[in-house]
Structures are given as C-alpha cells and as structure tokens.
Amino acid sequence: MARAGLTPDKVTRAGAELADELGFDRVTLSELSRRLGVQVASLYSHVEGSHGLRTRIALLALEELADRGEEAVAGRSRLEALGALGTVYRTYAAEHPGRYDAARLPLDAAVAAASAGPRHSRMLRAALHGYRLPEPEETHAVRMLGSLFHGFATLELSGGFAHSDPDSAESWARILDAIDTLLQGWASSTQPRPASGESSSGRT
C-alpha cells in the first residue's frame, strides 16, 4: 500500500537519510520507492526524477550547513570563528556523510544563486572580518578556507588520517594556528613591492 501524506519535503528528507546510510551516489528513485513502500511512479508527483531528487538533497544539505555555520560564527572572530566554522564542516561530514557529499553536487547557475550556497560565502567572510582584508584578497582567502575546510573534512571522513599519528584533531588545531598567523600577515604581504633596483624608501 502506498504511504499516505508524502510531500516533496518528506521525500527529500527520506532521500537524505538514504544518502547518509548508503552513500549519495546510490540514491535513486527506485531505491527510495522501496524504502517508502510506494511505486516509483508515485514519487514523480513530488520530485523531478532522480536528478531532481539529488538536487533537492543537495539544497537541503547546503541549507543545514549554512544554518549551523551562521550560528557558529555569530559573536566570534578570527581564530575562534575559524575554529568554530571549520568544526561545523567536520562535524556535519561525520554525522551526515551522504548529505555532505550532496552539498558538493554541481548546480546550474540559477539554482545555485537561489540556494544557500551564497550564505556559505557570507559566513566565511564573517569569519574573516577581523582580519580586515581588502578585496580581492578577502575573496582569495574565502576560497582558501573553503578548500581547507572541505579538503580536511573529506580526507578525515574517508579515513585518510586514521592510520598514522598524531591524531587528526591535533593536526586540525595546528593548521588553524598556522592559518590564523597567515591571515594576520596577509594584508601587509599584499602591499606593492619596490620595483627592481629600487629600495623601500624609493631611492636607488
């Protein structure tokens, strides 16, 4: 018997749970229909095929991550903000591996613009606010942090740090300290350098 009361949101969340259990790459309408006890055809009135389902899971994951990230960064700055935000990504990846994978699904421009993706950029900028980086340096730093957080979380999730010492948590703390030091000197490092053959005083 078909399960009554299905909505696009309920189908999406069921798909997200399936992704966490089996892996995002194994989420299909056929698999989800078995989980929900309905015919595949019944799901088409709630989601736009397998691609539509995967997109909805990605949008859900981006929103959940943004909610956690904004709360973590609020009232914090510099190293404390970086640590709190980075921990959000690591924790979410550990708790919801399938959804975390879904959050990196490529989206078309219109869908991406309407998603929670831009909120991720804003919360990264909020974490960087205390370093007072000018543009375009702040954008470069946002991309660096995104690469760092996602890269570390992905390697940690896949067990990339599981078979060697020290513990990954220790490495994480050391990396954050190093990034904080880097960012403190970032603005000064972007000042124009003297031309070749010219001293810093402007005299040859």
Secondary structure per residue as TSV (DSSP state, phi and psi in degrees):
chain	resnum	aa	ss	phi	psi
A	1	M	-	360.0	137.1
A	2	A	-	-67.3	142.5
A	3	R	-	-77.7	126.0
A	4	A	T	-79.9	158.6
A	5	G	T	82.9	14.0
A	6	L	-	-69.9	141.2
A	7	T	-	-134.5	164.7
A	8	P	H	-54.5	-38.7
A	9	D	H	-66.7	-43.8
A	10	K	H	-65.6	-39.1
A	11	V	H	-65.6	-41.5
A	12	T	H	-63.0	-44.6
A	13	R	H	-68.8	-34.9
A	14	A	H	-65.1	-38.4
A	15	G	H	-66.0	-37.2
A	16	A	H	-65.7	-40.5
A	17	E	H	-64.2	-39.0
A	18	L	H	-63.7	-41.0
A	19	A	H	-61.2	-41.6
A	20	D	H	-65.4	-33.2
A	21	E	H	-81.6	-43.7
A	22	L	H	-107.1	-21.4
A	23	G	-	111.0	140.3
A	24	F	G	-62.1	-33.8
A	25	D	G	-69.2	-12.8
A	26	R	G	-102.5	6.4
A	27	V	-	-81.0	117.5
A	28	T	-	-136.6	163.8
A	29	L	H	-64.4	-34.7
A	30	S	H	-63.1	-46.3
A	31	E	H	-65.0	-41.0
A	32	L	H	-68.9	-36.5
A	33	S	H	-63.1	-37.6
A	34	R	H	-64.5	-40.9
A	35	R	H	-64.6	-39.6
A	36	L	H	-87.6	-12.0
A	37	G	T	72.8	35.9
A	38	V	S	-129.5	168.5
A	39	Q	-	-76.4	148.4
A	40	V	H	-55.4	-40.9
A	41	A	H	-58.4	-29.8
A	42	S	H	-66.7	-27.6
A	43	L	H	-75.5	-22.3
A	44	Y	T	-67.5	-16.4
A	45	S	T	-82.2	-5.7
A	46	H	T	-117.1	-30.9
A	47	V	S	-136.4	156.8
A	48	E	S	-92.9	68.0
A	49	G	H	74.5	-176.0
A	50	S	H	-62.7	-39.7
A	51	H	H	-64.6	-40.5
A	52	G	H	-63.4	-39.6
A	53	L	H	-63.9	-46.1
A	54	R	H	-63.1	-38.2
A	55	T	H	-65.2	-42.6
A	56	R	H	-63.1	-38.3
A	57	I	H	-65.2	-41.0
A	58	A	H	-61.2	-44.1
A	59	L	H	-64.9	-38.5
A	60	L	H	-63.0	-45.2
A	61	A	H	-63.4	-43.2
A	62	L	H	-60.4	-40.5
A	63	E	H	-68.1	-43.9
A	64	E	H	-62.9	-42.6
A	65	L	H	-63.5	-42.2
A	66	A	H	-64.5	-40.9
A	67	D	H	-59.4	-46.3
A	68	R	H	-66.3	-42.5
A	69	G	H	-65.6	-43.7
A	70	E	H	-63.3	-39.4
A	71	E	H	-66.7	-38.1
A	72	A	H	-68.2	-37.5
A	73	V	H	-80.1	-26.5
A	74	A	T	-53.9	125.5
A	75	G	T	79.3	3.0
A	76	R	-	-116.4	160.2
A	77	S	-	-147.6	160.8
A	78	R	H	50.2	-128.9
A	79	L	H	-58.3	-41.0
A	80	E	H	-63.1	-40.7
A	81	A	H	-68.3	-42.1
A	82	L	H	-60.9	-44.8
A	83	G	H	-63.7	-43.1
A	84	A	H	-65.3	-43.3
A	85	L	H	-70.0	-43.3
A	86	G	H	-61.3	-37.3
A	87	T	H	-65.9	-32.0
A	88	V	H	-59.7	-47.0
A	89	Y	H	-64.0	-44.8
A	90	R	H	-63.4	-43.4
A	91	T	H	-68.4	-43.5
A	92	Y	H	-63.2	-40.5
A	93	A	H	-61.8	-39.6
A	94	A	H	-71.0	-38.3
A	95	E	H	-79.4	-34.9
A	96	H	-	-134.2	69.2
A	97	P	H	-59.9	-37.8
A	98	G	H	-69.1	-42.3
A	99	R	H	-66.6	-38.8
A	100	Y	H	-61.6	-40.9
A	101	D	H	-63.4	-39.8
A	102	A	H	-63.5	-33.2
A	103	A	T	-61.9	-17.4
A	104	R	T	-100.6	10.3
A	105	L	-	-64.8	128.3
A	106	P	-	-62.2	131.8
A	107	L	-	-116.5	150.8
A	108	D	-	-71.4	162.7
A	109	A	H	-56.5	-43.7
A	110	A	H	-67.3	-42.9
A	111	V	H	-66.1	-42.7
A	112	A	H	-61.8	-41.4
A	113	A	H	-65.3	-32.3
A	114	A	H	-89.5	-3.2
A	115	S	S	-86.6	-175.9
A	116	A	S	-81.5	2.4
A	117	G	H	-53.9	-48.5
A	118	P	H	-58.9	-27.7
A	119	R	H	-65.8	-31.7
A	120	H	H	-64.6	-41.7
A	121	S	H	-62.8	-42.1
A	122	R	H	-66.0	-37.5
A	123	M	H	-73.8	-29.9
A	124	L	H	-65.7	-41.3
A	125	R	H	-65.8	-35.3
A	126	A	H	-64.0	-39.5
A	127	A	H	-66.7	-28.8
A	128	L	H	-88.2	-7.6
A	129	H	G	-54.3	-41.1
A	130	G	G	-65.7	-16.5
A	131	Y	G	-86.3	-11.3
A	132	R	-	51.9	53.6
A	133	L	-	-84.9	134.2
A	134	P	-	-77.6	163.4
A	135	E	T	-82.7	145.8
A	136	P	T	-88.1	9.8
A	137	E	H	-62.9	-37.1
A	138	E	H	-62.6	-39.4
A	139	T	H	-64.1	-41.1
A	140	H	H	-59.5	-42.2
A	141	A	H	-68.2	-36.9
A	142	V	H	-60.0	-44.6
A	143	R	H	-65.9	-37.2
A	144	M	H	-63.6	-46.3
A	145	L	H	-64.7	-41.7
A	146	G	H	-59.5	-43.0
A	147	S	H	-64.0	-42.0
A	148	L	H	-64.8	-51.8
A	149	F	H	-62.3	-48.3
A	150	H	H	-68.7	-40.0
A	151	G	H	-64.2	-45.7
A	152	F	H	-65.5	-46.0
A	153	A	H	-61.4	-40.0
A	154	T	H	-67.3	-44.5
A	155	L	H	-66.2	-40.3
A	156	E	H	-64.3	-42.8
A	157	L	H	-64.5	-36.5
A	158	S	T	-81.4	-0.2
A	159	G	T	84.5	16.3
A	160	G	T	-64.2	-21.5
A	161	F	T	-110.3	8.0
A	162	A	T	-77.9	-17.7
A	163	H	T	-115.6	25.5
A	164	S	S	-149.3	156.7
A	165	D	S	-103.3	153.8
A	166	P	S	-77.7	176.4
A	167	D	-	-62.1	148.4
A	168	S	H	-60.8	-29.2
A	169	A	H	-63.6	-36.1
A	170	E	H	-67.6	-41.8
A	171	S	H	-62.5	-40.3
A	172	W	H	-59.2	-45.1
A	173	A	H	-63.1	-41.3
A	174	R	H	-66.2	-39.3
A	175	I	H	-64.2	-43.7
A	176	L	H	-61.7	-41.5
A	177	D	H	-61.0	-41.9
A	178	A	H	-66.2	-41.1
A	179	I	H	-66.1	-39.8
A	180	D	H	-60.3	-45.0
A	181	T	H	-62.6	-43.4
A	182	L	H	-60.1	-46.9
A	183	L	H	-68.0	-32.4
A	184	Q	H	-63.1	-32.5
A	185	G	H	-99.6	2.0
A	186	W	H	-63.0	-47.5
A	187	A	H	-60.7	-44.5
A	188	S	H	-67.8	-29.1
A	189	S	H	-73.8	-11.8
A	190	T	T	-97.8	2.1
A	191	Q	S	-65.4	144.1
A	192	P	-	-56.4	135.2
A	193	R	-	-88.6	151.1
A	194	P	-	-58.7	145.3
A	195	A	-	-63.9	156.7
A	196	S	T	-54.8	129.5
A	197	G	T	84.7	2.6
A	198	E	-	-115.9	134.9
A	199	S	-	-79.6	169.1
A	200	S	T	-64.7	-19.3
A	201	S	T	-83.8	-7.6
A	202	G	S	92.8	-0.7
A	203	R	-	-105.9	141.4
A	204	T	-	-82.8	360.0
